[in-house]
Amino acid sequence: METLKLDQIDRHILRVLQENARLTNQELSERVGLSPSPCLRRLKRLEAEGVITGYFASVDEEKLGLPVAIFMSVRLERQVDAELGRFEAEVRKHPEIVDCWLMTGDNDYLLRIVAPGLKEYEHFLTSIFTKIPGIASIRSSVSLRRVKASAPQPA
C-alpha cells in the first residue's frame, strides 16, 4: 500500500477534523488558515484518496450500558485462507465484538468485546463464541480501565 504525500496543511486539516469532525467547511477553513474553496478541495481530495475513510461519533461505552471490555486472543485450528475467511465472517455477525485484528505471533486474532457485565460475557463466550467452528484456543483478559484512547496523528 502506497503512503500518500501530505503537506502541512493536509495534516492540519486531519488534526482539526480528528478533534471535531462536525465543523462546517467555513469553520474548518478558518482553523487551518485557508479560504473555504481550497479547503473544501483538499478535504474532498483526502476523502477521494482514502485518507479520510469516514466520519463517526465516538461514544462512551459505559453510558451505553457496556462498561466491561474484554480482550480475547484466538488461535484457529488451521491458518488457511478459507478458515480465516469463515472466522472473520462469523465475527462480523456479533455486535459484542467491536474490534478484531488479524495478528502475528502465538495467536491468530485479537478481539475486543464489550458487555454489560461478566455474566453476559460468560453467556456470549460459552453459548455463542465457542460454537464457532475452527477455534483451537481462546484466552480472555478483562480490562480494568482504559488509560488512553486517541486517533492516530498524521506524521
Secondary structure, DSSP 8 states (H G I E B T S, - for coil): -------HHHHHHHHHHHH-TT--HHHHHHHHT--HHHHHHHHHHHHHTTSS--------TTTTT--EEEEEEEEES--SHHHHHHHHHHHHT-TTEEEEEE-SSS-SEEEEEEESSHHHHHHIIIIIGGGSTTEEEEEEEE-------------
